[in-house]
Amino acid sequence: YNVPIYWTTVFGGYGRMKEYEKTITKTEKFARDMVKIPKVTQLYCAVLNIFPGSADGAEMREVFPHLKSDDIWDVMETQRLWIDRFCSVSPEYLQERAKEINDLNPSSRKRYFGIKKP
């Protein structure tokens, strides 16, 4: 990647609309390449959470009418509904793959306070 690095934290996520094995593999390659860069001291990956006021939340309200009247959503329920409807992999698969990226975390290079998992 021919991009100047000025940050120390890289964040990625899984669960975007139409997520499938190929996009996950590309994200993992990107993460593996990023941890090779000495200036990258933190790496995080998470499965997407959908919130009522977001653009994805509007999509959820259209597809799942029972959400239209609610302003507070169960995060795990909406995450599962979203992935089951808009992704070609399971929520469990996304969680496993996110954990693999998080296990790459170069936290031994931390330059500020924090907790490092053993």
Disulfide bonds with the S-S distance in Angstrom:
none
